[in-house]
Amino acid sequence: MLQEAPIKAKGQMLIAARVRDYSQLLKPNLSFMVVFSSVVGYLLAPGIEFAWAEVILLFIGGMLVTGSANTINQILERYSDQLMKRTANRPMPDGRMGTTEAWAVAAIAGVAGVLLLGTYFNFLAGFVSLISLLIYAFAYTPMKKIHPIAVLIGAIPGALPPLIGWVAATGELSYGGWVLFMLQFFWQFPHFWAIAWVGFDDYTNAGIRMLPSKEGRTRFTGLQCMFYSIVLVPMALLPRFTGMSGNIAMWICIGCGLFYFVASYIFYKKNDYKSAKRVMFSSFIYLPTVLLALLFDKL
């Protein structure tokens, strides 16, 4: 009996370690914001009222699809991840998990997520989520080592979640869903480039090209951030004039766009680590604030 306790404890530790490894593969923390935008897109659709069952199922389906894409990303980048400090301890670079097991996780999560969205909501929602997964995993991921256009490619699946939520509610690719798509699409460029600027050395070691200039950390990155962030200011009018939300949300969205632009402008002027991180943190503030403003103004 005394020997059973250490064996049981060891087994529990192994299970806990495996759960942590699967969590690192699926990256639920990163996926949460993506799926949150999908839920907001669903709730912003006309005639939709909050219902826990639909929200939870949409959330689960989105987490599974996004987790599958994240897992495939790590499978394809396992050798690159060995060369970067922030990713070297992931399950595959560290040798704790093989590719066969990781592919099984990706397949199960992806199929389950797409089927859930496609059967409970509608076929189109499942189809768009599948397209998002495929673009992220098999177009964006390999392109990161080839050309900075990867940021443009990655912005497409990155902006699809609110559109998927809208489609889940309405069954169609209508105007309101595309407005949400465009807001999230343009938001991503300063977000991606600020992260790439901060982690430039790590990305360079791994052969990943994310910054818009071949010369690396130049002021051209800040200039590009300014362009994409200022576009969000006039775009803040679209939800108001399409009847998706009201004046309060419009002014909040305009203010957030200006806030994002000012951070990008400072980044352009200073072109340093501190200003790059300011853009990165501004992006973390912008998106949830805009989405919640649109949602609460509708409610």
TAMO-V406850 format. One record per helix or strand of 3 or more residues. SS is the DSSP state (alpha for helix, beta for strand). FROM is the first residue (numbers start at 1). LEN is the number of residues. If there is no record, write none. Layout:
<<SS	FROM	LEN> <SS	FROM	LEN>>
//
This chain:
<<alpha	2	25> <alpha	28	17> <alpha	52	25> <alpha	78	4> <alpha	99	23> <alpha	123	21> <alpha	150	21> <alpha	175	24> <alpha	200	6> <alpha	219	17> <alpha	238	4> <alpha	247	24> <alpha	273	26>>
//
